[in-house]
């Protein structure tokens, strides 16, 4: 390794900026290869042959034995292929019918089709960072490689798939992989990774507690995606709401980590709910979707669920790596405190 760098540096001095470009390119390629071999895991995939190429639709990177963490990215995929578009449903007796063949489309039955940019990179980056922080114990990772305009795993099946049989099979695979990971984890936490473009640009943590209840300080534990953990907290003589906006919650640990960042954008990002920002107030806020509802502990089980909505300013190639490191450290602190 030292000889490689010495020869390249002499070449750079001799040939100037053109060689600098090649030097950086080769260095990047080396880092990618090194990363691939230093983070080994078993991967299960559901694939599709499209235009003669085998494309991954759904991927499950199996976590290490003993891991208590599951990560998922339902909206980070880019594959569109020849799948029909999820556009508008039809209205019938005041209810939306989600189907490609339901008849006259109604704009009131709109669907969300935008991808959550950089969330797949955040998810896999978190897995790498957590693996390092936990000395080789890697989280479970589930990824949808399909564009959200074709499949939305974070919705109930009819709205997610519009009744398309092939898309439904991928939807079922995504959720089945999370179930498999949950069985392996036993007791732990599922983190659903998302991105938003709200103007307030806060990290929004969703526990299935709607904005008005956070604002009014009357959250009901039984409706949350962290019910099991909350019951354990209460049983130990503490107040479960500390998980939302107290010093035992992910919001607290993430806020403190972001403050330590040397990246101005990352350092200035706030988190809701947290000690500093206990409720959204008038700000836009996502309280958690279908994934944490069914894969968290709202309906029982020992795996809780938290939706992490990252704002646009930290979801890019510049601030992203630093944000990922801070988020990974916060998740570890949260897990070490509560599990």
Secondary structure, 3 states (H helix, E strand, C coil): CHHHHHHHHHHHHHHCHHHHHHHHHHHHHHHHHHHHHHCCCCEEEEEEEECCEEEEEEEEECCCCCCCEEEEECCCCCECCCCCCCCECEEECCEEECCCCCCCCCCCCECCCCCCCCHHHHHHHHHHHHHHHCCCCCCEEEEECECCCCCCCCCCHHHHHCCCHHHHHHHHHHHHHHHHHHHHHCCEEEEEEEEECCCCCCEEEECCCCHHHHHHCCCCHHHCCCHHHHHHHHHCCCCCCHHHHCCCCHHHHHHHHHHCCCCHHHHCCCEECCCCCCCCCCCCCCCCCHHHHHHCCCCCCCEEEEEEEEEHHHCCCCCHHHHHHHHHHHHHHHHHHHC
